[in-house]
Each structure stands twice: as structure tokens, then as C-alpha cells.
């Protein structure tokens, strides 16, 4: 009998401790469950505004030529466009991270809710049974063996309740951590969106600055004639560059081509899928009666359209060129060159060997006075050739 009394006292003590622990754990789980731009960025934005204003003011005061001013705007826009692309990637990454954390929060909430329901049921049972529940269980034993079995059953219940408490505590902490991470991810996403909006606004302002500059140019005959003289000088610089490239051997000693470039006359695929807007040859400005000679053709291609090599060759130039924006020159051998200008993105580097139809870059408006387009030339040494006689089906210009 003394042994039975000892078991009863132990069971009663365990039940009391368990009940108090359960109440405290549920309360703790509930508490756990309810759980501007940097100065450097502002300084950079202010610097861009000042640079933009200075470029336009220098042109207005005639201290800087049109092409230099446009190139300054285009280079700034290209730099900001890279920032915009990086900001978009940052926003996408932040949104993906936020979605993952929110999914974790949802799973943690579901798990915590299930555990808290189990705790509530267990507490309800303890409340109904009161302090004497364990005693009644032990007192109902019919034998010492039965008493031992009931004591083991009670011990398992205590262990299960302890495990339930531990799980509730762990899930409460996990939920609180997930919610904290969700809050941080939401803040990071919002900050990335603010940075993207600021960079996109800067890019829009560069574009507006360029449009304002060109609009003023078209209304000023003196300035337009000066711009034409600058364009002629840029074309002369391009000719000199081609002459120099013709005298310098390519990086790669090319084997004899299977098909000579001259044999491709009338068979070349256009460098971009777009109609021709301006033809090769003499052009007279209807308003100012100024005559120029266009040494290539303009394709009316949208910004971002893919630009391809028209024949096999080696990249001899890939970068900025005054008056032509971002430009690629391909050496096709035997002193034949093709030129693609006003690009937005260049996808090759000097020394690359390219095949016909291989991407060179994308259409843009760098260095262009007429918005997005592709300027295309074919040269033999520095002599310009009419592309309409080389492209399959002509130029498509009536």
C-alpha cells in the first residue's frame, strides 16, 4: 500500500506540474505568434541632375558641339539604363524572396494552429479531470501489475504532453522568426522598388533632355547647318578609321573563305528585320536646302530589335564612335567592311569571329538624331557601297 501511495503522489505532482506548464506554454505561443534613400543615392541623383543641366547649357552657349552633347546624354542614359536593369533584377529577386518567406509564414501558421488546437484539447481534458484525474487512474488499479501498467501509461502521457509543449514552443519561435523575415523582405522589396522608380525617372529625364535638344535644333537653321558639318566630320573620321583597319591585319589569320564577300552581292540577308526608311545617296533638306550624302541606309527598326551579321567576318570595332553612338564594324576580308550603328546593346567584342546571322547587338538611338533606328553601311576600303545592291531583294524601299 505504501508503494501505491508513492505512485499516487508522484502522479498527482506530475499532473499539477503538467497543467501549469501547459497554461504557460499556450500563453507563450500566442505572444510569439502575434509577433529612405541613402545619402549616397541622393548625392548621385543630384550629380546627374547637375550634369544634365550643364550639358544642355554648354550646348546652348555654343561651348560644345551637338554630337559631343548627344554622346554625353547617351552615355549617361546607357549608364542609368544599366542601373535600371540591375534595379529590376533586384526587385525581381526581392519579390521572389518575399514570396518564399510568405509561404513559410503560412506553413508555420498552419502548423502552429494545429499544435495550439491540440494543446487546447489537452488543457480542456486537464481542466475537466482536475487534480484528481491521475489519482483516479491509479486508484482504479486491480493489482500491482495493473498499477505499474497505469503508471507507465501516465508517464507516456506526461512525456507526450512534454513533447507537445516543446513543439508548441519551437513552432512559436519559428513563426515569429518567419514573420520577422517576411517584414524584412517586404521592406527590402519596397526599397528596391523605390530605387527602381528613381533610376527610371532619371532615365526618362535624360531622354527628355535629348528630345528637347533635338527639338531646339530643328527650329534653328544655323545650328542645324552646324550639326550637318559635325556629321560630315564624323563620317570623315569613320573613313579614316576604316582605312587604318584595312592596313592592320586582323587578330585571327582567316583561312580562304568558302564564299568571297563580293560573291554575296545581291544575296545578303538584311541585318535587322525592318523596312528601310532612308536610302543611300544624296539627300537635300527640304526646309534649309542643305545637301548631304548618306553613305548607308537607315532601317526603321524598333528599339531592342536584334541586329545580326550579314556575312562571316571578324569584329574590328565595338564601342562608342562620335556621331554614330554604339557601333560595330565587321571585317569580311579583302577589305570589305559592314557597319551597324546607333545600337543600344553590343553583344560582341573586338576579335570575335562571327558567322552570318549571328547577333551583334540590339537597335537603339545612341548618337541618332531621329530616334531608334539601325544605320547600316557596306564599305570597300573607305568607299561606301549602296546596300540596296547587296541585300537580297534590294532594300524594300519604293
Residue, then its C-alpha position, 0 to 999 in steps of 0.5 A: x500500500x505504501x508503494x501505491x501511495x508513492x505512485x499516487x503522489x508522484x502522479x498527482x505532482x506530475x499532473x499539477x506540474x503538467x497543467x501549469x506548464x501547459x497554461x504557460x506554454x499556450x500563453x507563450x505561443x500566442x505572444x510569439x505568434x502575434x509577433x529612405x534613400x541613402x545619402x549616397x543615392x541622393x548625392x548621385x541623383x543630384x550629380x546627374x541632375x547637375x550634369x544634365x543641366x550643364x550639358x544642355x547649357x554648354x550646348x546652348x552657349x555654343x561651348x560644345x558641339x551637338x554630337x559631343x552633347x548627344x554622346x554625353x546624354x547617351x552615355x549617361x542614359x546607357x549608364x542609368x539604363x544599366x542601373x535600371x536593369x540591375x534595379x529590376x533584377x533586384x526587385x525581381x529577386x526581392x519579390x521572389x524572396x518575399x514570396x518564399x518567406x510568405x509561404x513559410x509564414x503560412x506553413x508555420x501558421x498552419x502548423x502552429x494552429x494545429x499544435x495550439x488546437x491540440x494543446x487546447x484539447x489537452x488543457x480542456x481534458x486537464x481542466x475537466x479531470x482536475x487534480x484528481x484525474x491521475x489519482x483516479x487512474x491509479x486508484x482504479x488499479x486491480x493489482x500491482x501489475x495493473x498499477x505499474x501498467x497505469x503508471x507507465x501509461x501516465x508517464x507516456x502521457x506526461x512525456x507526450x504532453x512534454x513533447x507537445x509543449x516543446x513543439x508548441x514552443x519551437x513552432x512559436x519561435x519559428x513563426x515569429x522568426x518567419x514573420x520577422x523575415x517576411x517584414x524584412x523582405x517586404x521592406x527590402x522589396x519596397x526599397x528596391x522598388x523605390x530605387x527602381x522608380x528613381x533610376x527610371x525617372x532619371x532615365x526618362x529625364x535624360x531622354x527628355x533632355x535629348x528630345x528637347x535638344x533635338x527639338x531646339x535644333x530643328x527650329x534653328x537653321x544655323x545650328x542645324x547647318x552646324x550639326x550637318x558639318x559635325x556629321x560630315x566630320x564624323x563620317x570623315x573620321x569613320x573613313x579614316x578609321x576604316x582605312x587604318x583597319x584595312x592596313x592592320x591585319x586582323x587578330x585571327x589569320x582567316x583561312x580562304x573563305x568558302x564564299x568571297x564577300x563580293x560573291x554575296x552581292x545581291x544575296x545578303x540577308x538584311x541585318x535587322x528585320x525592318x523596312x528601310x526608311x532612308x536610302x543611300x545617296x544624296x539627300x537635300x533638306x527640304x526646309x534649309x536646302x542643305x545637301x548631304x550624302x548618306x553613305x548607308x541606309x537607315x532601317x526603321x527598326x524598333x528599339x531592342x530589335x536584334x541586329x545580326x551579321x550579314x556575312x562571316x567576318x571578324x569584329x574590328x570595332x565595338x564601342x562608342x564612335x562620335x556621331x554614330x553612338x554604339x557601333x560595330x564594324x565587321x571585317x569580311x576580308x579583302x577589305x570589305x567592311x559592314x557597319x551597324x550603328x546607333x545600337x543600344x546593346x553590343x553583344x560582341x567584342x573586338x576579335x570575335x569571329x562571327x558567322x552570318x546571322x549571328x547577333x551583334x547587338x540590339x537597335x537603339x538611338x545612341x548618337x541618332x538624331x531621329x530616334x531608334x533606328x539601325x544605320x547600316x553601311x557596306x564599305x570597300x576600303x573607305x568607299x561606301x557601297x549602296x546596300x540596296x545592291x547587296x541585300x537580297x531583294x534590294x532594300x524594300x524601299x519604293 
